Structures are given as structure tokens and as C-alpha cells.
């Protein structure tokens, strides 16, 4: 498993070192709304975010994208799928499915974020 993780890290570094708006999603490490909130923060700063996942985490990425889209916060820019060659700990090569979804801010993004902040302030008082 460690070799697979190393392979994923090398792959992401080789793809584009300058990509600061990429979120690599795991379906075991963090709750789904951690990624949803992180994507919102990325879109506030850079107006677009790339969600990326391998294997079983693909369903999690699709869910995150759909939550953002259905709440009116994001618009789908592109979806790419591919197969990635990785090496397991025992040295056996393995292929994993990969998905990359690029989302950009919706026209109402700033307005919706501001409304959410106002609701949070009203709830505190």
C-alpha cells in the first residue's frame, strides 16, 4: 500500500508542480464535507478547483462535485478519466482508474457565500 501511495504522490507532482488548486480526495481519510468546504475555499481564492481521485474514491469526488453544483456554487468545466499504472508493495504493477473534475465558480458564488456567512452570524446571536 505504501508503494501505491508513493506512486500517487509522484504522479501528482509530475503532472503539474504549480497546481495549487488541486484537491486529491480519499474516501477513507476525511469526511466528505471537509472536501466540500475545502473546495469552496479554493474557489474563493482562485475561482476554480480540480478534484482528483483514484479507484474507489472516484464516487466521493463525484458526490463532492454534485453537492457543489446542486447548491449553485460551482459549474462543471471539464471531466477527465484515465487509467494510471502503479506498483504495489510486492512489486506487482496495477492499474487504477483516475478521475479529474474541474469546477469553476458559478455566477452566484460570492452572493451565496455571503448569505451563508450572514446566516451563521444570525445563528450565533
C-alpha positions as CSV (number, residue, x, y, z in Angstrom):
1,X,0.0,0.0,0.0
2,X,2.8,2.4,0.8
3,X,4.3,1.9,-2.7
4,X,0.9,2.8,-4.1
5,X,0.7,6.0,-2.1
6,X,4.2,6.9,-3.2
7,X,3.2,6.3,-6.8
8,X,0.2,8.6,-6.4
9,X,2.3,11.3,-4.9
10,X,4.9,11.1,-7.7
11,X,2.2,11.1,-10.3
12,X,0.6,14.3,-8.9
13,X,4.0,16.0,-8.6
14,X,4.9,15.0,-12.2
15,X,1.6,16.2,-13.6
16,X,1.9,19.8,-12.6
17,X,4.0,21.2,-9.8
18,X,2.4,24.6,-9.9
19,X,-1.2,23.4,-9.5
20,X,-2.2,24.8,-6.1
21,X,-6.0,24.4,-6.7
22,X,-6.0,20.6,-6.9
23,X,-7.6,18.5,-4.1
24,X,-6.7,14.8,-4.1
25,X,-9.6,13.1,-2.5
26,X,-9.5,9.9,-0.4
27,X,-12.6,8.0,0.6
28,X,-11.1,6.9,3.9
29,X,-9.2,9.9,5.4
30,X,-11.6,12.8,5.8
31,X,-15.4,13.3,5.9
32,X,-17.0,14.4,2.6
33,X,-17.9,17.9,3.9
34,X,-14.2,18.5,4.7
35,X,-13.6,18.3,1.0
36,X,-16.7,20.3,0.1
37,X,-15.6,23.2,2.4
38,X,-12.0,23.0,1.2
39,X,-13.3,23.3,-2.4
40,X,-15.3,26.3,-1.5
41,X,-12.2,28.0,0.0
42,X,-10.2,27.2,-3.1
43,X,-12.8,28.7,-5.4
44,X,-12.9,31.8,-3.2
45,X,-9.2,32.3,-3.8
46,X,-8.6,31.0,-7.3
47,X,-12.1,30.8,-8.9
48,X,-11.6,27.2,-9.9
49,X,-10.7,23.9,-8.3
50,X,-9.7,20.5,-9.6
51,X,-11.0,17.4,-7.7
52,X,-8.9,14.3,-8.3
53,X,-9.2,10.7,-7.1
54,X,-8.1,7.1,-7.8
55,X,-10.1,3.9,-7.6
56,X,-12.8,3.7,-5.0
57,X,-12.5,7.4,-4.1
58,X,-14.0,8.3,-7.6
59,X,-17.5,8.1,-6.2
60,X,-16.6,10.5,-3.4
61,X,-15.2,13.1,-5.9
62,X,-18.4,12.8,-8.0
63,X,-20.5,13.3,-4.8
64,X,-18.5,16.4,-3.8
65,X,-18.9,17.9,-7.3
66,X,-22.6,17.3,-7.3
67,X,-23.1,18.8,-3.9
68,X,-21.3,22.0,-5.0
69,X,-23.3,22.1,-8.3
70,X,-26.7,21.4,-6.7
71,X,-26.1,24.2,-4.2
72,X,-25.4,26.6,-7.0
73,X,-21.8,27.2,-6.0
74,X,-20.0,25.6,-9.0
75,X,-20.2,24.9,-12.7
76,X,-18.6,21.9,-14.2
77,X,-15.7,23.0,-16.5
78,X,-14.3,19.6,-17.5
79,X,-14.1,15.9,-16.6
80,X,-11.2,13.6,-17.5
81,X,-10.9,9.9,-16.8
82,X,-7.9,7.7,-17.3
83,X,-6.0,4.7,-16.1
84,X,-2.9,5.1,-14.0
85,X,-0.1,2.5,-13.7
86,X,1.0,2.0,-10.1
87,X,3.2,-0.5,-8.3
88,X,2.0,-2.4,-5.2
89,X,4.3,-3.2,-2.3
90,X,5.0,-6.6,-3.6
91,X,6.3,-5.0,-6.8
92,X,3.3,-6.1,-9.0
93,X,2.1,-3.5,-11.4
94,X,-1.5,-2.5,-11.0
95,X,-3.8,-0.2,-13.0
96,X,-6.2,2.2,-11.2
97,X,-9.0,4.3,-12.6
98,X,-8.5,8.1,-12.2
99,X,-10.9,11.0,-12.5
100,X,-10.3,14.7,-12.6
101,X,-13.2,17.1,-12.3
102,X,-12.5,20.8,-12.8
103,X,-15.2,23.1,-11.3
104,X,-15.4,26.9,-11.5
105,X,-17.3,29.4,-9.5
106,X,-20.9,30.0,-10.5
107,X,-22.1,33.5,-11.2
108,X,-23.9,33.4,-7.8
109,X,-21.0,32.0,-5.8
110,X,-20.0,35.2,-4.0
111,X,-23.6,36.0,-3.2
112,X,-24.3,32.5,-1.8
113,X,-21.2,32.5,0.3
114,X,-22.1,35.9,1.7
115,X,-25.6,34.7,2.6
116,X,-24.2,31.6,4.3
117,X,-21.9,33.9,6.4
118,X,-24.9,36.1,7.4
119,X,-26.9,33.0,8.4
120,X,-24.0,31.8,10.6
121,X,-23.7,35.2,12.3
122,X,-27.5,35.3,12.9
123,X,-27.4,31.8,14.4
124,X,-24.7,32.8,16.8
125,X,-26.7,35.8,18.1
